[in-house]
C-alpha cells in the first residue's frame, strides 16, 4: 500500500467581480501613445504597475510618466514594478518627458518615479528638472508629482516644491499595522511627516495621498489613517482596490463592494477632505486632472461663503 499522501487541490482564485472587469486596450489613441513612449525611451507607471485603467487613459491621451528608470531599489510586497540595482542616472530623461508632454499637447500630467535610495537626493533633482522643462515647453500644463519619501530627507522635498508643481502627492498605501508586510522600506510616520512638511513649506500647493484596500486592513484602521492625513493637512484622497500582480506578491484578502467605497468616501469627506475619489478601479493618477479641478472648485466655493 502506498505511503504517498494525495495532494489537496489548489485553492481556487476568487472570481473577479463584474465591477472590476475592463476592456483590453487597443484603440488608436492607445497605440499612438505606446509608440510615442517607445520612440522617446520613456516609462509609464501605467505599464510597469499593470494599471487596469491603461486602456481608458491612453485612449484619451493621458499618462503617468515614471522617471528615474524602471528599476526600484525597494521591493514592496504589493508592487509590480521591477526591483534591484538601477542603471546609471539618465540626465536627459527630463527633456524627453517634456518633449512627450508637448507632443501630446497635454493640459495635465502626472510625474512619478521608482524609489532611488541609491542616490543622495533620492532623485529629487530629476523631478525638479522635469517640472522646469515641462514648464519651459508647455507653460499652461498643470503638473502633479507623485513622489517617494526620499528616506525622510527634507532638502530633496523642498527642491521638488521649489520647482513649483501644482499638486504634491505621496501615497500612504495602507494602514500602519501592515507596513512591515507591505512596505518594508517605508515608514508610516515618515509618510505623515513628508505631507506635513510639504504643507508647511509650500502651503499654496495642495497635498494628496492614496490608500489601497484589500490587504487585510480593518475599517476602523482606515478611518484612523484618514484622520491622520487630515491632521497633516492632506486635502485630496484616493481609495482603490488592491489587485495582486502575481502569486509572488502580497495576497489580497477580499474585494470591496462599490457600496463600501461609497461609504469610505462619505466618511473621508465628513472628516474634511476637499475631494475624495473612491472606487474599485481608482488609482492615484486616475482622472487626476478631474480630481484637481474638483479641488479647485471646492476651494473657490468655500472661499465665497
N, C-alpha and C positions, 0 to 999 in steps of 0.2 A: 504493500500500500504506500502511495507517495506521501512524503512529508511536506511537499510544497503546499503553501497556503495560497489559494487563489486571490489574485489582486482584486480589490474593490473597484468598481467603475469610477472614473474621474467625476468629480462634482461638476455638473453642467453649469456653463456660464449663464447668468441670468439674461433673459432676452431683453434687448434694448427696447424701451418703451417707444411708442409712436412719436411722442413729442421730442425725441432725440434723433429722429431719422431725418437726414438731409440729402439733397440731390448730389450725385457725384459731380465734381467740377468738370468743365469742358466747354464753356461758352467762348465766343470770340474774344470778349474782354479778358477773360481768364488767360487764354492762350497768349494774347498780346503782352500782358503784364509778365507772364512767366518768361517769355522770350527776352523782354527788356531786362529782367533781373539776371538772366544768364549772360547776356551780352555785356552787362556792366559788372559782372562778377560780384553780385550783391547777394546777401542772405536775408530771408524774412523769417520772423518767428512763426508766421502763418504756416510755413512748410516744416520748419525744424521742430515745432511743438505739436504737429499734427492737428492743427486747429480745425474743428468741424465746420467753421464758417468760411473757410478759404474760398469756396466756390462763389458764395454771395458777395463777399467783399471784393475779390479780384474782378468779378464781373462788373462791379461798379467803379473799378479803377482805384481802389484804396488798398493800402497795405501797411503793415508794421515792419519797418526796417530793423534788422538786427545787426548792429555794428560790433566791432572788435572781434570779428571772426565768427566761426560756428562751433568752436570747441570750448566748453565751460570748465573752469578749474574746480567746480563743485559738482557733487553727484546727488542732487536732491531726489528723493525716492519717488516723487510724483512726475518728474520732468523727463520729456522725451529727447531733449537736446543732448547731443554727444558730449561726453566729458573726458578730460585727460589733460595733456600738455598742449596748450595752444601754440600756433605758429607765431612767427615774429609779427610785431605790430605793423599794420598796413596804414601808413600815414596818408596815403592817397584816398582812403576809403571815404572820408567826409565829402570830398569833391564829387565822387561818383554817386553818393546818395543825393547830393544837391542836384546833380545832373538829372537823376531819375525823377526827383520831385518836379523839376522844371519841365521835363519831357512829358510827364503825366498831367501837368497843369493842375496840381493838387491845391486845394484850399485848406486842407488839414492833413497833417502827417504825424505818425507816432514813431518815435525812435526808442528802441530798447537795445539790450545787449546781453551777451553771456556775462557771467562773473569772470573778472580777470584779476584774481588775487595775486597773480604773478607780477603785476605792475604796481609801482609805488603809489600811483594815484588811482588805481582801480580802473583806469581808462577814462577818467573824468575829462581829461584834456581833449580826447577824441569826441566825446559828447559835445563839449563846448564848441569845438571847431566845426562839427556837423551843423549845430544850430546856426553859427555865424555864416557858414557857407550857404545854407538854405536861404537865410535872410537876404544875403547879397544877390541871389539869383531870383528869388520869388518872395518879394517883401510882404505880399499880402497873405502868404500861407501861415496858418496857425500851427504851432509846434507843441506837441505833448511829448515829454520824455518819461519813459518807464525805466527807472534806474536801479542798479544793485545797491547794496548797503555800504559799499566802499569800506567794509570792515570797521565801520564806526568812525572813520576819519571825518572831521568837519571841513577841512580845507577843500577836498575834492567836491563835496556837496556845494560849497559856496562857489566854486569855479563853474559848475553847471548852472547854478542860479544866476550868476553874473552874466552869463551868455543870453539870458532873457527868454526862457521857454514860456509858453502860455499856460501850461499845466505841468505840475511836478507829481509824478505817480511813482509809488513804491508799494508793491504788494505785500500784504500781511500773510496771505495764503491760507493759514489755518490757525487753530486755537493753540495757546501756549503748551498745553499738555501733549500735543502731538508734534511739537517742533523737533524733538530729538529723533523721532522716527522719520518725519517728512523732510525737515530742513536741517540736516546735521551741521551745515556750515553757517546757518543763520541763528539769530537770537531775537526772541520776541521783544525784549526791552530795547534792543538796538533799532528795531523797526520803528517803534514808537518814538524813540529819540530822534531818528532821522526826520520823521514827519514834523515833529515839534520844532526842530532846528530850522527846517525849511520855512515854517510859518513865521518864526521869529525873525529870521534873516531877510526874508522877502515876502512880507505879508500880502503883497499885491498879486502873488502867484498862487492860485488855488492848489491845494494838495488833494490827492486822490489815492485810494487804495482798493485792493480787491481780496476776496476770500473765496475758497473753494469749499463745497460741501460734499459729503460722501466719503470722508476719510476716517470716520469714527467719532466725530465730534458730537456733543450734546447741544440741544437748543440753548440752554442757559449759558453754555460756554461761548456760543456765537454771539449772544446778546451782550455778554461782558466784553467781547472784542469790539463790538460796535460802540459800546460806552467808552472804552479806552481810546478808540480812534477819535471820537468826538472830543475827548479831554485834550487831545493834542491838536485840535482844530481841523481835522480832516473834513473836507466838505463834500466830496464825491465818493460814492461807494459802489463797487460791482460785486455781485454774488452769483456764482455759477456752479454747475455740476462738475465734480471731478470725474474724468474718464480715464481709466487705467490704460496707459500706452501699450504695455506688454505684460507678460507674466512675470517679468523681472522687476516690475515697478510695484509701488505700494498698492495693496489691494483696495478696491472700492467696497465699502460696507453696504451701501444701498443707493438707489435712485431716489431723489427727492421729487415729489409731485409738483406740478406747476402751482397748485394752491398753496403749498408750503413756501414756495418762492415769493408768492404774493404776500403771505403773512410776514415773512422776513423783511420784505420791502416796507411794509406798513410800520413795523417796529422800528426800523432804521430811520424812517422819515420822522416818526414821533420823537426820536432821540435828537433830532436837529440836523441831520444831513440835508444839504441843499438839493442834492439829486442822487437817486439810487437806481441802478439797473440791476434787476434780479430776475433770473430765469435759467432754465436748464442749459441753454446754449450761450449764455453771457460769458464773455471773456473780457479782460482788461481793456482791450482796444476795439471791441466790437461796438460799432456805431459810436466811436469815441467823439466824433465831431458833433453828433446829436446830444451826447451827454454834456459837452461843454456849452453848446448853445442853450440847453435847458438850464444849466447852471447860471449862465449869464442872464437869462430871462427871469429866473427866480430871484437873483440878487437885485436886478433892476426893479422888480415888483416889490421886494421888501424895502428897498430904499425909498420907494414912492409912498409907502404907508406912513 
